[in-house]
């Protein structure tokens, strides 16, 4: 009986030595890297290509209504069509910024235009004017390029929905004073209703941007005549 017990103990001891050897040497060949290549890196989001489209930060901007490379359309309207109307283009901020400038894509100028009381501004989702420029009439008469127009007072813009407002007044050639636009026009508002339209007008007969606007009164009647959605950016 003692002999059998001793033999069994010897077998168990040998087995223990084998297991200990495997553990101390790093486990299986695969675990030690001795029989297979390293695991592949995780695939990049979006299908593995790793590609992301242009972002505002790529061009030293903070936000925009769309990639300026897609703003190839030129839009124009008569003074009778948009003079005194507040045109609104929605922009959604995903993070807090200090908003100092509104960039506008000026596509063409009318050297004979008589402009006055023209402004850009920013309304928040409640329809409250947060900031505006001085009269931009002189800037609309020169340099048909994308240009930053400063707010009279920068403001801290929390994440959320805002509306860039454009007010034009005066006289100009319809196809002389033109702005860069997406060309989407009517379809830009697909699936939306007031007060959340991406592109609309409110009010008439304005000579300055009012302190508040009622976004529930957003209208597309002028938009539907071909006043395509303007391109704007923020810095």
C-alpha positions in Angstrom: 0.0 0.0 0.0 2.9 2.3 0.9 4.6 1.5 -2.5 1.4 2.4 -4.5 1.1 5.7 -2.6 4.7 6.6 -3.2 4.3 5.9 -7.0 1.1 8.0 -7.2 2.9 10.9 -5.5 5.7 10.6 -8.0 3.3 10.8 -10.9 1.5 13.8 -9.4 4.8 15.6 -8.8 5.9 15.0 -12.4 2.6 16.4 -13.7 3.0 19.4 -11.5 6.5 20.1 -12.9 5.1 19.9 -16.5 2.4 22.4 -15.7 4.8 24.7 -13.9 7.1 24.6 -16.9 4.4 25.7 -19.3 3.3 28.5 -17.0 6.8 29.9 -16.4 7.8 29.7 -20.1 4.9 31.9 -21.2 2.1 29.4 -21.9 1.3 28.1 -25.4 3.4 29.0 -28.4 0.7 31.3 -29.6 0.7 33.2 -26.3 4.5 33.4 -26.4 4.5 34.8 -30.0 6.4 31.8 -31.2 3.9 30.5 -33.7 1.7 33.3 -35.1 1.8 37.0 -36.1 0.6 39.8 -33.8 -3.1 40.5 -33.8 -4.1 43.1 -36.5 -4.8 46.7 -35.4 -8.5 47.5 -35.0 -10.2 48.7 -38.2 -10.6 52.4 -38.5 -14.2 53.8 -38.0 -16.3 54.2 -41.1 -15.5 51.0 -42.9 -11.7 50.9 -42.4 -10.6 53.6 -44.8 -9.8 56.1 -42.0 -11.0 58.9 -44.3 -12.9 61.9 -42.9 -14.3 64.7 -44.9 -13.1 68.3 -44.6 -13.7 69.9 -41.2 -13.8 73.6 -40.4 -10.6 73.3 -38.3 -8.8 72.1 -41.4 -9.1 75.6 -42.7 -8.6 77.5 -39.4 -12.3 78.0 -38.9 -14.5 77.0 -36.0 -17.7 76.0 -37.8 -19.5 76.3 -41.1 -22.8 75.7 -42.8 -21.1 73.3 -45.1 -17.8 72.5 -46.8 -16.9 75.6 -48.9 -15.8 73.2 -51.6 -19.5 72.4 -52.1 -20.6 76.0 -52.2 -20.1 76.3 -56.0 -23.5 77.8 -56.7 -24.0 81.5 -57.1 -27.2 83.0 -55.9 -28.7 86.4 -56.5 -31.9 88.2 -55.7 -33.4 91.6 -56.6 -33.6 94.4 -54.1 -37.4 94.1 -54.4 -37.1 90.4 -53.5 -35.0 90.5 -50.4 -34.5 94.1 -49.5 -35.5 94.6 -45.9 -36.1 90.9 -45.3 -34.1 89.0 -42.7 -32.7 85.9 -44.3 -31.8 83.1 -41.9 -29.4 80.2 -42.3 -29.2 77.6 -39.5 -25.9 76.5 -38.1 -25.5 73.9 -35.3 -22.5 74.1 -32.9 -21.2 70.9 -31.3 -18.9 72.6 -28.8 -18.5 75.9 -27.1 -16.7 78.6 -29.0 -15.9 82.3 -28.9 -17.7 83.7 -32.0 -15.9 86.7 -33.4 -16.5 86.7 -37.2 -19.0 85.6 -39.8 -17.4 84.5 -43.0 -19.5 85.2 -46.2 -18.8 83.9 -49.7 -19.1 87.0 -51.8 -19.3 85.8 -55.4 -19.8 89.0 -57.4 -20.2 92.8 -56.8 -22.2 95.5 -58.5 -19.9 98.6 -58.8 -23.0 100.8 -59.3 -24.9 99.5 -56.3 -26.2 101.9 -53.7 -26.1 99.9 -50.5 -26.9 101.0 -46.9 -28.1 99.4 -43.7 -26.8 95.9 -44.6 -25.9 93.6 -41.7 -24.9 90.2 -40.6 -25.9 88.8 -37.2 -26.5 85.7 -35.1 -29.8 84.7 -33.5 -30.0 81.8 -31.0 -32.7 79.1 -30.9 -35.0 81.4 -28.9 -34.9 84.1 -31.6 -32.7 86.5 -29.6 -30.0 88.5 -31.4 -26.7 87.5 -29.8 -24.4 89.7 -31.9 -24.2 91.6 -35.2 -21.8 93.4 -37.5 -21.6 97.0 -38.2 -23.0 98.1 -41.6 -21.3 95.8 -44.1 -22.3 97.8 -47.2 -18.7 98.8 -48.0 -17.5 95.2 -47.8 -20.2 94.1 -50.3 -18.8 96.6 -52.8 -15.2 95.1 -53.0 -13.3 91.9 -53.3 -15.6 89.1 -54.5 -14.0 86.4 -52.2 -14.7 84.6 -49.0 -14.1 87.2 -46.3 -14.5 87.4 -42.5 -16.8 90.2 -41.3 -16.3 91.0 -37.5 -19.1 91.1 -35.0 -19.1 94.4 -33.1 -18.7 92.3 -29.9 -17.6 88.7 -29.9 -19.6 86.4 -27.7 -19.4 83.0 -26.1 -21.6 80.6 -28.0 -22.5 77.4 -26.1 -23.3 74.2 -28.1 -26.7 74.5 -29.8 -28.6 75.9 -32.7 -28.0 79.3 -34.1 -29.1 81.3 -37.2 -26.9 83.5 -39.2 -28.9 86.5 -40.3 -28.4 88.6 -43.4 -30.1 91.9 -44.0 -29.7 93.8 -47.3 -31.0 97.2 -48.2 -30.4 99.6 -51.1 -30.4 99.0 -54.9 -28.2 96.7 -56.9 -28.1 94.7 -60.2 -29.8 91.4 -59.5 -27.0 89.4 -61.2 -24.3 91.8 -60.0 -24.4 91.4 -56.3 -24.1 87.6 -55.8 -23.3 85.2 -53.0 -21.8 81.7 -52.8 -24.5 79.1 -52.0 -25.0 75.4 -51.8 -27.6 75.5 -54.5 -29.9 73.3 -52.5 -32.5 75.9 -52.3 -35.9 74.5 -51.4 -34.6 71.0 -50.6 -32.3 72.2 -47.8 -35.4 72.2 -45.6 -36.4 68.6 -46.2 -38.0 67.1 -43.2 -38.1 70.4 -41.2 -40.8 72.8 -40.2 -40.6 76.2 -38.4 -39.0 77.2 -36.1 -36.3 74.8 -37.2 -35.9 75.5 -40.9 -32.3 75.5 -42.1 -33.1 78.3 -44.6 -35.8 80.9 -44.4 -36.8 84.5 -44.2 -38.6 86.5 -41.5 -40.1 90.0 -41.5 -40.1 92.7 -44.1 -39.2 96.4 -44.2 -36.3 96.1 -41.7 -33.4 98.6 -41.7 -31.5 97.0 -38.8 -31.6 93.5 -37.2 -34.3 93.4 -34.6 -33.5 92.4 -31.0 -35.7 89.3 -31.4 -37.4 87.4 -34.2 -40.3 84.9 -34.0 -38.8 81.8 -35.5 -42.3 80.2 -35.7 -42.9 82.8 -38.5 -40.1 81.4 -40.7 -41.2 81.6 -44.4 -39.9 79.9 -47.5 -41.9 82.0 -50.0 -38.7 83.9 -51.1 -36.5 80.9 -50.8 -38.8 79.1 -53.3 -38.1 81.8 -55.9 -34.4 80.7 -56.2 -32.7 82.6 -53.3 -30.4 79.6 -52.6 -28.9 78.9 -49.2 -25.9 81.1 -48.6 -22.5 79.7 -47.4 -21.3 81.0 -44.0 -18.4 80.1 -41.6 -17.4 81.1 -38.1 -14.1 82.2 -36.7 
